[in-house]
Amino acid sequence: MTTTHLTAAKAGHPHRDCSRPEPLHLVDDRVSVCFEVCPPRPGGEISERDARRVGMARKLTAARLRYCGLEALVDDATLIISELVTNAIQHGDGDQITVTMTVRGGFLHLAVHGGTPGRPVARSAPEDAECGRGLFLVDWLASAHGGTWGTSDDGTTTWCCLAVPGGQS
């Protein structure tokens, strides 16, 4: 089951016209989607259903950023979301993932909540490894966009923030 929560109503205008993009505003530029995932498999293999969930998170991210006029961040933000959601599925023991995107203070904030405490660490994978570079990429992309990444105090959410071109907020 997929539950999508889109928060886009302005104070005093609960039924705003969504047919045309408006300038970004602190109070209304948050999108969150929550979806169920399968329990982790030995070796971190992701089920076909969960692989589709990763793709859905990428598509939602791309669509929202384009709607907000942030096309310049689409490729890097979708890669970051893909890596964070994949890590939450592979290394988590929960049955639900929540992806949240917020634009505020000149930054795009991306967060993936998996509910499993832990402290992911970016590492260098061997040259011939087929996995193990996800957080290294997240770290590199965040730095390239004047941002950073980390985890919540309880370790259940991994987040990343990227500077918004032109400082929109």
TAWOPE-V703548 format. One record per pair of residues at least 12 apart in sequence whose C-alpha atoms are under 8 Angstrom apart, sorted by the first residue. I is the first residue (numbers start at 1). GAP is how many residues later the second one is. D is the distance in Angstrom with one decimal. If there is no record, write none. Layout:
{{I & GAP & D} {I & GAP & D}}
//
This chain:
{{1 & 34 & 6.5} {1 & 35 & 6.3} {2 & 31 & 7.8} {2 & 32 & 6.4} {2 & 33 & 4.7} {2 & 34 & 6.8} {3 & 30 & 6.3} {3 & 31 & 5.4} {3 & 32 & 6.1} {4 & 28 & 6.6} {4 & 29 & 4.5} {4 & 30 & 6.1} {5 & 26 & 6.7} {5 & 27 & 5.4} {5 & 28 & 5.7} {5 & 29 & 7.8} {6 & 24 & 7.2} {6 & 25 & 5.0} {6 & 26 & 6.2} {6 & 27 & 7.8} {7 & 21 & 6.2} {7 & 22 & 7.2} {7 & 23 & 5.9} {7 & 24 & 6.0} {7 & 25 & 7.9} {8 & 20 & 4.8} {8 & 21 & 6.4} {8 & 22 & 7.2} {8 & 23 & 8.0} {9 & 19 & 6.1} {10 & 17 & 7.1} {10 & 18 & 6.0} {21 & 46 & 6.1} {21 & 47 & 6.3} {21 & 48 & 7.7} {22 & 46 & 7.4} {23 & 45 & 7.5} {24 & 44 & 6.8} {24 & 79 & 7.5} {24 & 144 & 6.8} {24 & 145 & 5.6} {25 & 78 & 7.9} {25 & 79 & 7.5} {25 & 144 & 6.0} {26 & 77 & 6.9} {26 & 78 & 5.4} {26 & 79 & 7.8} {26 & 143 & 6.3} {29 & 72 & 8.0} {29 & 73 & 5.7} {29 & 74 & 5.8} {29 & 75 & 7.8} {30 & 70 & 7.1} {30 & 71 & 5.5} {30 & 72 & 4.4} {30 & 73 & 6.8} {31 & 33 & 7.9} {31 & 69 & 5.7} {31 & 70 & 5.2} {31 & 71 & 6.6} {32 & 66 & 6.9} {32 & 67 & 5.5} {32 & 68 & 4.2} {32 & 69 & 6.4} {33 & 24 & 8.0} {33 & 65 & 5.6} {33 & 66 & 5.3} {33 & 67 & 6.6} {34 & 62 & 6.9} {34 & 63 & 5.7} {34 & 64 & 4.2} {34 & 65 & 6.4} {35 & 18 & 7.6} {35 & 61 & 5.6} {35 & 62 & 5.5} {35 & 63 & 6.5} {36 & 59 & 5.5} {36 & 60 & 4.3} {36 & 61 & 6.4} {37 & 12 & 7.9} {37 & 13 & 5.9} {37 & 52 & 7.0} {37 & 57 & 7.7} {37 & 58 & 4.9} {37 & 59 & 5.4} {37 & 60 & 7.0} {38 & 12 & 7.0} {38 & 51 & 7.9} {38 & 57 & 6.0} {39 & 54 & 6.2} {39 & 55 & 6.8} {39 & 56 & 6.1} {40 & 49 & 6.7} {40 & 50 & 5.9} {40 & 51 & 7.1} {40 & 52 & 6.8} {40 & 53 & 6.2} {41 & 49 & 7.7} {44 & 46 & 4.7} {44 & 47 & 6.8} {45 & 45 & 6.8} {46 & 43 & 7.2} {46 & 44 & 6.5} {50 & 39 & 7.7} {54 & 28 & 5.8} {54 & 31 & 6.2} {54 & 32 & 6.6} {55 & 27 & 7.4} {57 & 21 & 8.0} {57 & 24 & 6.9} {57 & 25 & 7.2} {57 & 28 & 7.9} {57 & 42 & 7.3} {58 & 20 & 4.9} {58 & 21 & 7.5} {58 & 23 & 6.3} {58 & 24 & 6.1} {59 & 19 & 7.7} {61 & 13 & 7.4} {61 & 16 & 7.2} {61 & 17 & 6.1} {61 & 20 & 7.7} {61 & 40 & 7.6} {62 & 12 & 5.3} {62 & 13 & 7.7} {62 & 15 & 7.8} {62 & 16 & 6.4} {70 & 94 & 7.6} {70 & 95 & 7.8} {72 & 93 & 7.5} {73 & 91 & 7.8} {76 & 65 & 6.7} {80 & 57 & 7.6} {80 & 58 & 5.5} {80 & 61 & 7.8} {80 & 80 & 8.0} {81 & 29 & 7.3} {81 & 31 & 7.7} {83 & 51 & 5.4} {83 & 52 & 7.1} {83 & 55 & 7.5} {84 & 28 & 6.3} {84 & 50 & 7.7} {84 & 51 & 7.8} {84 & 74 & 7.0} {85 & 12 & 7.6} {85 & 14 & 7.8} {85 & 27 & 6.3} {87 & 47 & 8.0} {88 & 24 & 7.4} {88 & 25 & 7.6} {88 & 26 & 5.5} {89 & 25 & 7.6} {92 & 22 & 6.4} {92 & 23 & 7.5} {92 & 24 & 5.4} {93 & 22 & 8.0} {93 & 23 & 6.1} {94 & 20 & 6.4} {94 & 21 & 6.1} {94 & 22 & 6.4} {96 & 18 & 6.4} {96 & 19 & 7.7} {97 & 15 & 6.9} {97 & 16 & 5.7} {97 & 17 & 4.8} {97 & 18 & 7.6} {98 & 13 & 8.0} {98 & 14 & 5.7} {98 & 15 & 5.1} {98 & 16 & 6.7} {99 & 12 & 5.7} {99 & 13 & 4.6} {99 & 14 & 6.5} {100 & 12 & 6.5} {103 & 66 & 6.0} {104 & 64 & 7.9} {104 & 65 & 4.7} {105 & 62 & 7.7} {105 & 63 & 7.7} {105 & 64 & 5.2} {106 & 57 & 6.0} {106 & 58 & 5.4} {106 & 61 & 4.4} {106 & 62 & 5.2} {106 & 63 & 4.7} {107 & 40 & 7.9} {107 & 54 & 6.1} {107 & 55 & 5.4} {107 & 56 & 4.4} {107 & 57 & 5.1} {107 & 60 & 7.4} {107 & 61 & 7.8} {107 & 62 & 7.1} {108 & 53 & 5.4} {108 & 54 & 5.2} {108 & 55 & 6.3} {108 & 56 & 6.1} {109 & 50 & 7.1} {109 & 51 & 5.9} {109 & 52 & 4.4} {109 & 53 & 6.7} {110 & 49 & 5.5} {110 & 50 & 5.2} {110 & 51 & 6.1} {111 & 46 & 6.6} {111 & 47 & 5.8} {111 & 48 & 4.1} {111 & 49 & 6.4} {112 & 45 & 5.5} {112 & 46 & 5.4} {112 & 47 & 6.2} {113 & 43 & 5.8} {113 & 44 & 4.1} {113 & 45 & 6.5} {114 & 42 & 5.8} {114 & 43 & 6.2} {115 & 41 & 4.6} {115 & 42 & 6.9} {116 & 39 & 7.2} {116 & 40 & 5.0} {117 & 37 & 6.0} {117 & 38 & 4.4} {117 & 39 & 4.5} {117 & 40 & 8.0} {118 & 36 & 7.7} {118 & 37 & 4.7} {118 & 38 & 6.5} {119 & 32 & 6.8} {119 & 36 & 5.7} {120 & 15 & 7.9} {120 & 31 & 7.8} {121 & 14 & 6.9} {122 & 12 & 7.5} {122 & 13 & 4.6} {122 & 14 & 4.7} {122 & 17 & 7.2} {123 & 12 & 7.2} {123 & 13 & 6.0} {124 & 12 & 7.0} {138 & 22 & 7.7} {142 & 18 & 6.8} {142 & 19 & 6.6} {142 & 20 & 5.7} {145 & 17 & 5.3} {145 & 18 & 5.5} {146 & 16 & 6.2} {146 & 17 & 5.5} {147 & 13 & 7.4} {147 & 14 & 5.2} {147 & 15 & 4.5} {147 & 16 & 5.8} {148 & 12 & 5.8} {148 & 13 & 5.6} {148 & 14 & 7.0} {149 & 12 & 6.3}}
//
